[in-house]
């Protein structure tokens, strides 16, 4: 019985992992990703870092995914850092554009 329940839990975890998408901050997504990755890594120790990097990138928000993929990170931490930096860059650009639009409209 314990083995059946454990197998069901692993299947549920894999399903959640495969459907996982970034909803909030990159840090929140990374935290949950790493929690699920730890469980999956125990059940499937042969999965490569490249698999996890690809999975992480595929779950990023649309506006981050293609840029991070283009930067070709080799580990999940690099992918997360590149996503954070890209988000910060867009925030600065948006802030500058907004202030430029406001000052130019006067």
N, C-alpha and C positions, 0 to 999 in steps of 0.2 A: 504493500500500500504506500509506504513512504517513497519508494522508487517511482511509482506511477505519479504521485503528487509532484515529486521533484522534476520529473520529465515534463509534466504539464507547465510547471513554473518556468522552466528553461524555454519551452516553446512560446509561452506568453512573453517572456523577456525578449526573445529573438524577434517576435512579431512587433513589439513596441519599439525595439531598436530600429528595425527596418522601416517603420512608419514615422520615425521621429523627425520633427521639423522644428527649426528655430522659431519661437514665437516672440520672445522678448530679447533680452541682452545676449550677446555672444557668451558672456561668462555663465549665464544661467543654462544656456544650451550645452556648453562644454561640461558643466558640472553633471548634468543628467546623462550626457553622452558617456562620460567616464564611469559613472555608476553602472550603467548598463553594459558597457564594454568589459568591466571587471567580471561580471557574471558570465558573459558570453565567452570571454577568454578562458575561463575555467572549463566550461563545457566544450569549447572548440579551440584548443590551444594551438592548432595549426594555422589559424587565421593570421595573415600578415599585417604589418603596419600599413602597407599600401592599401589593403582592404579597408582598414579603419579610417585612413585619410580620405579615401574616396567616399565612404559612408558619411563622414563628418561634413565634407564639402557639399555633398548632395542634399543634406538637410538644412544648409544655410538658407537664409532669406534670398529671394531672387536677386536683389540688388547687390549682394555680396558674392554669391556663388561663382559667377563667371570670372570676376576679378581674382578671387582667391585661387580658382582653378588655374588661371593663366600664370599665376606666380609659382606654381608647381611645388608646393610644400611637400616635404618627405616624411614628416611626422605630424601627428594631430596637434601638438602644441604649436608648431609653426603655422599650421592652417588657422588655428584660433587667433594667434597673434596677428597674422596678416588680415584676418577679418576685422579684428578690433581696430587696427591701424587704418584700414580702408573706411570703416564707419566714422572714425575721428576725422579723417580727411574730408569726407563728404559733409560732416557737420560744420567744419571750418569754411568750406567753400559755400555751403548754403547760407551760413551766417554772413559771410562777406557779400554774397550776391544780394541778400536781403537788405543789408545796410547800404549797399551801393544803390539799389533800387529806391530806397527811401530818400537818400540824399540827392539822387538824381531827379526825383519827382518834385522837389521843392522849387 
